[in-house]
Amino acid sequence: MINAPTIKPALNAVPANELTIIALAAVIGTYEDDNGNERPEFTVDVLDQAAFDRWSSTSNKDLLASDGMKCECCGQHLKYACLVAHAPSCSFYLVGRSCAARIDSLSRYQGAIEGASIRLIERIKCDARESAWRAANPNAVPALEWARTGINRTAQDIASKLRSYGLSERQTAFLVSLHARDTAARAAATGSASAGRQEITGEVISVKIVCHDDGRRWGSKTYTAKVLIKLATGVKLYGNAPSDCVVWNGETCQHTATVAAGQKVKFVATVEPSDRDPLFGFWKRPSKWSVVS
């Protein structure tokens, strides 16, 4: 535990077993304070949260000075710096990555420094991509926030690509259209998913055949039809159709489903509402399955 601060010892005089690297800091830009002065903006990758919180609550945070970060070994201005803690004296130091590699008492942290550097550099790049996208597409920001809730898996998948790769104009437009479609559907909905065993009647939206390996020695497989349906209330339900809805098609030499998008089906099943979306649920143990003409 880091104790109350005493006299800060010289870094090269501190025993190796008393030093720990608690974070890697990086300068990512500048901002203008209330007095019109330009100050550096920092981001960090924390390695020891408890020690970092202690540093944040003391005057030691002034190590990130208004004129930027300086290495306490060589005095150079730094873009990336290791935040080092000395627990007995509650002292903290900023050290450049190159200097840290040359200090015997910090040599055991080289793997952690390299890993933190990679994470931090990648996060800075991802933050820059997202900031640029938000600035260029202010009207699409609500769609991004909606997609990140995970309510719509397609939208969530698109949003997940933003930080790593960026989004094209077509992807952005598609994300906005998905959000608009979802908003309209919710406005038109007249009910919500209810739990329990019940009779279900709805229109098939999509069907997907999924192959399962049952783990037997000879590798026998089973095939299931995953079906998404929409009820008249606007609620969507997802689950497995009965096993007899999947048949072998000799002409195409593959398994196909006897249920298709656009059909109206009626069956009895147990429904479990989604914990994230009141207009979505999952069914299981279907029976009395039939296609309504």
Summary of the structure (lengths in Angstrom):
residues: 293
radius of gyration: 28.9
end to end distance: 72.5
largest distance: 85.9
contacts: 818
relative contact order: 0.10
helix: 35%
strand: 37%
